[in-house]
């Protein structure tokens, strides 16, 4: 897992957002966020 992936996951969990919510806020598809 890259540093960027770890940071995004950390920020998402810090806010209590699901992958769907986080992807929506970033205006990207959830599958792209999970990849």
C-alpha distance (Angstrom), angle and dihedral (degrees) to the residues before:
residue distance angle dihedral
X1 . . .
X2 3.80 . .
X3 3.78 124.8 .
X4 3.81 90.5 -109.4
X5 3.81 91.2 54.2
X6 3.79 91.6 49.7
X7 3.80 91.5 48.7
X8 3.80 93.5 49.8
X9 3.80 91.5 47.3
X10 3.81 90.9 48.3
X11 3.80 93.2 49.6
X12 3.80 91.8 46.5
X13 3.80 93.3 50.8
X14 3.80 91.5 43.6
X15 3.81 89.3 59.8
X16 3.79 93.7 39.9
X17 3.80 92.6 -121.9
X18 3.79 124.6 152.0
X19 3.79 119.0 -129.5
X20 3.82 88.3 -103.8
X21 3.81 92.9 53.5
X22 3.80 93.1 45.5
X23 3.81 93.0 47.8
X24 3.80 90.2 50.0
X25 3.80 91.5 52.0
X26 3.82 89.9 49.8
X27 3.83 91.5 45.1
X28 3.80 92.9 -124.4
X29 3.80 134.5 116.0
X30 3.79 117.5 -90.1
X31 3.80 90.9 -125.4
X32 3.80 89.9 58.5
X33 3.80 90.8 51.1
X34 3.79 92.1 50.0
X35 3.79 93.1 48.9
